[in-house]
Every structure is written in structure tokens, then in C-alpha cells.
Amino acid sequence: MTTEELKKLDRSHTIYSWKAQKDVNPIILDHADGSMIYDTDGKEYVDFCSGLLNVNLGHNNAHVKEAMKAQMDKACYVGTMFGTEPKAKLGQMISEVTPGDLDYVFYTNGGAEAIENAIKAARAFTGRHKVYSCWRSYHGATAGAISLTGDPRRWAAEPGIPGAVKFFGPYPYRCPFGSTTEEEANTRALEMLKTQIMLDGPHTIAAIFMEPIVGTNGIIIPSKSFMQGVRELCDTYGILMVIDETMGGWGRSGKWFAIEHFDVVPDIMTTAKGITSGYVQLGAMIWNKKLWDHFWNHPFIGGLTYGGHALACATAIANIEEYKRLNLIDESARKGLYLEKKLLELKDKHPSIGDVRIKGLWACIELTSNRETKAELAGFADRNRNVSAELTKRMYAEGVYCFCKWDFIFMAPPLIITEAELDRSVATIDKALEYTDSLI
Ligand SMILES: Cc1ncc(COP(=O)(O)O)c(C=O)c1O
């Protein structure tokens, strides 16, 4: 089929996410290899956001494909009541790389389902109903996860599940509490949270859900003292700390899990994406010993037909083996420093860059129309104008895929990316920023 025929077929039947269908005009991809994706006309693009920030290992990895084929020859799927070798082994491998006593794994199909089950587990464990989460957060598109989400993707799902309560996490670039330093922004956010919990009734709160580093709301990095303060609050009031590592896990931030930057161990961790790098879908909710002991004696009322899918577990095992063999967690940290240097050079050059935030190979440029006042350019939910469509178009033209949204340009390439591919992508962003500079 020609590309035009494929496009026509695609747009005749396929429903795409988040947009009016008339606004969808996808590039039709044909294949992918390493850090590159190729369309049906043979044009290549650097996959500078690793699909949806999930293909951490890169595309077309031979070891993963071999492991998948071998498992397919044995069994793709068996009922969740049965054990399998991949499920048993993967649990052990996850427990070895997750911090502290996060050693007990419940498998889901993705990040949102892991959050749904964490809500259930936290409520059952504590006997309380409120679940806290941040403004400027994303936790997934299912009922509970979207209720916890603190961005416009939640609006269409409102009123959402009962008991979902929001608080302001730290956002030093534009602190809602008028802080002028990063430290102050973190201290004030923690003080506000303490006050909110006191007013709301700590005995009514089951869990605080947080991304360790905020992902699609702009790579916002809290301080160690903020995260440790949240841990302390949870300990004081018997509230569970749930950290959502769907995006931050599996080397994305230069550590196995982003929470490791803060020397904090949550009670529950949720994850997905890089666990299989998207070769097939898998998510997980991981408990500490306290939860394991509780549910040893009490049923956990939750289950999914595809929980612990044999093919997905075998795929995850092969991913973890490759992360280790290729030293990709350290590589992410090392290449992240290289990318940071390049991005700071861009900041010197482009007045429309307000802020650069990065940990490992997980980065964001936040645009502004005025560096002094930090005024928004596109604005929250594009309330001033849309700049991301034009930015994306310009980057596609140069052969780079980069996820742009509102005032954010995200960069999260596969951890195997080469310096040459990084340079090429940054050069493309450099050129595209001439457009945003021209708007101010
Ligand atoms: C932090 C976070 N949590 C949850 C999700 C939802 O994951 P999924 O789309 O696999 O359900 C995402 C997806 O981007 C995410 O970034």
C-alpha cells in the first residue's frame, strides 16, 4: 500500500487519543531500530522521546527479541492462578533493583492500572479513603488514575472518584507560594502540605501519591528535603507513600528509579513503560514488607486477566538483563550530563528559553515570553496560543521526533543513544527555537 492509501485507511477507522479526530494526521511508521524510527516513505527520525518515554532500551534489541521468541514457543499466556518461570524470576529481579524492602510485585498491563491497584491496596491497608496527589501531575487515564492527575487531562473525567484530593508540590520556577529560591519553594510546599493534612484530618488520608520527578507536567525536580519531609509526614500519620515510577523508572533519570535521588523508600511503587521498553505491555505495583505482611493474612481484592502475562514477564527479564549488560543506568547519567551542557548552551542563545530541567536522559525546556517576568509563551493548556504544533512540524521536517506540549519541549531519548544522535537532535531543537524566539 502507498503511504497515502495507508493514511486514508488509518483515518477512516482508527480513534486517536486526546484530540478531535479531524486534527489527527499521523506520520505512518514502518519500522524502528536503535534510536531511530522510519516512516513508510523511508524517512528516518531520531526517536528523541523514546516513543512515549518508554522505549528506554531502544528499538529492535536482539536479546529481547530472542527472549520473546523463546517464550512464545513455550507459552504466551497462562491463567493468573498459575505460576510461571518468567513471573517467578522477574519478581526476584525487580526486588533486586528496587530500593529498600520494595520486594513484592503485582503485575498489571500498564501504569494507570498499577495506580488503580495502589489506590485499592492503600485504602484496604489503612481503612481510610482519601488519596492525595499533586497539581501538575499525571498518573494515567483510568478512573482512579485520572482523578489523581493534576492536569487538564482530568477535566473530562470529573467529578472523578470520591476522595481524590490535590495539593501543590514544589514548582520553583513559578512557585505558587511566591518563593524566590528553590529551597524556599520546597520548604513552603512542605509547610503547606503539613497544614493541609492537619486541616483535612490525617486519620482520613490513606496515601500520598507522587511522581518522584514530575514527568509530562514539565520535569519538575523536588528537593531531597521535600521528599524526605513527605516521608516523615507519612510516617507520623500512618499515611502510605506511593511513588509513581511509570516514567521515572528503569534508568530514565540516571538511577534505576528516580526516587533514589532523594534517599527515600516509599511503601508502594508503581511502574510500567521501561520495564519492557514497550516491546509488549506490562506494569507493576510493588509493595514493601509492611503491605506484604498485611495481605499475607487478608485477601487483596484485585485481579486482571493479563496480570503476570508470561510473554511480558519474559520480555521484562530480557530488558533488565540488557540494562545491566550495557550499563545503561550509568550511561543515562553520563549522557544526561552531556545533554545538560548542550541545553545550557541553547539557553544562553535563545531568549524564549525560560528554564532547563534535567535528570539523566530526562529533560525539559520550559519556554517563556519574558525571562525577567517568567511570563508564559503558550501558557498552561495553551491558554495564550499553541506553539507546540509548529515546533513539532519543524522538528519532523529535520528528522527528529520530540514531544512538545504547551511551554514544554521534552527530551527523553533511548538510553543507548549515541553522541552523534544527541548532537543532531539538539541542533534541530536549536533551529526550531528560532520560531519561538521570533514570537517574543
Ligand atoms: C507518571 C505516569 N503515571 C502513569 C502513567 C500512565 O501509564 P499508562 O499509559 O501505561 O497507563 C503515565 C503515562 O505517561 C505516567 O507518565
The ligand as a Tripos MOL2 file, in Angstrom:
@<TRIPOS>MOLECULE
LIG
   16    16     1     0     0
SMALL
NO_CHARGES

@<TRIPOS>ATOM
      1 C1          3.8210    9.1380   35.8200 C.3       1 LIG1
      2 C2          2.8600    8.3530   34.9920 C.ar      1 LIG1
      3 N1          1.9840    7.5540   35.5960 N.ar      1 LIG1
      4 C3          1.0980    6.8070   34.9200 C.ar      1 LIG1
      5 C4          1.0660    6.8440   33.5360 C.ar      1 LIG1
      6 C5          0.0660    6.0080   32.7820 C.3       1 LIG1
      7 O1          0.6830    4.9030   32.2520 O.3       1 LIG1
      8 P1         -0.0900    4.0230   31.1380 P.3       1 LIG1
      9 O2         -0.3040    4.9330   29.9730 O.co2     1 LIG1
     10 O3          0.8650    2.8910   30.8900 O.co2     1 LIG1
     11 O4         -1.3460    3.5740   31.7450 O.co2     1 LIG1
     12 C6          1.9710    7.6580   32.8480 C.ar      1 LIG1
     13 C7          1.9670    7.7260   31.3800 C.2       1 LIG1
     14 O5          2.5850    8.5280   30.7470 O.2       1 LIG1
     15 C8          2.8900    8.4420   33.5910 C.ar      1 LIG1
     16 O6          3.7710    9.2530   32.9990 O.3       1 LIG1
@<TRIPOS>BOND
     1     1     2 1
     2     2     3 ar
     3     2    15 ar
     4     3     4 ar
     5     4     5 ar
     6     5     6 1
     7     5    12 ar
     8     6     7 1
     9     7     8 1
    10     8     9 2
    11     8    10 1
    12     8    11 1
    13    12    13 1
    14    12    15 ar
    15    13    14 2
    16    15    16 1
@<TRIPOS>SUBSTRUCTURE
     1 LIG1         1 GROUP 0 **** ****
